[in-house]
């Protein structure tokens, strides 16, 4: 991108100079015009070269929420944006965020708006973030927008933490179960198989469960590399499939249709839709732009397409609740509350109430699922281990009983 040297007249009438990157001279003049500054002279000092793409990675949402909260406090105290970004960049412990804030600070200092500077880092600042910052800049309420953004990110982090904590125990139990089964099949079962061979026990004399485990153990030990390759290929093929639009839609539809977990996923998406939409409307973002932004962060492509279809119908003059109800993805309670909010002029408040309701529903569902899954997993693990132990003991019991009968005779 070319670099320009500029001279502008500040509100006090003084002349200020600086340099900035811009696509062309017109876009640079338009940028200063948005800030109410009178540009006197613009001169190109560096032509556009080969673009160098900087990748700073993705910043943790918790660190991003802390950044927004601190940024809001400093802006509310009257500290300039450049100074805020410099201080926050120095004190943050996240190296990725530190580099990003340094880059944003340099661009803001050169005359670029905060929202445009953040747009250069899409992996960290999504459309929701950029839209809220842009609304705060235009409305002159950047500190309030940052506070709402911080509250939104904190609520999103809390929701994600609840989901992860509820799934941690079941995942650990499943990993332990898989590890125990692999150990038994790869080491314990071969020891018993060798013992059965030494005492002259034939395959036809063994119970079906014992023969099944011995064959499974031999197959696992002989083809373990092929099994690993198969698992890797299946996972890679699935990721490649869901990276396509058709595959992503199929996977998201499957998530919504899954028993038990499908309802939980739907509630999470509803909570995210309501919270994001309410935050955008509270910050003064127009409803059509808000719905476009929400469609990209709702977390499910099926619901995203339904929101975009509703947006198209709203543009044609329909009410908000009608197209959402037609999609059959939004419950009647949600549609009714949105309709009441639209009629009373308090749509943002209603959406926040809907978000509170669904977040409470997600928490209650997670608690009940965790309470139900834990004993089921323990029973499953006990059944698998018990099956292996009994299958290995049955031939020994048969041999011992045979020997006892021979000694009696």
Buried (B, 14 or more C-beta within 10 A) or exposed (E): BBBBBBBBEEEEEEEEEEBBBBEBBEEBBEBBEEEEBEBEEBEBEEEEEEEEEEEBEEBEBBBBBBBBBBBBBBBEEEBEBBEBBBBBBEEBEBEBBBBBBBBBBBBBBBBBBBBBBBBBBEEBBEBBBBBBBBBBBBEEBBBBBBBBBBBBBBBBBBBEEBBEEBBEEBEEBEEEBEEBBEEBBEEBBBEBBEBBEEEEBEEEBBBEBBBEBBEBBBEBEEEEEEEEEEEEEEEEEEEEEBEEEEBBBBBBBEBBEEEEEBEBBBBBBBBBBBBBBBBBBBBBBEBEBBBBBBBBBBBBBBBBBBBBBBBEBBEEEBBBBBBBBBBEBBBEEBBEBBBEBBEEEBBBBBBBBBBBBBBEBBBEBBEEBBEEBEEEBEEBBEEBBEBBEEBBEBBBEBBEEEEEEEEEE
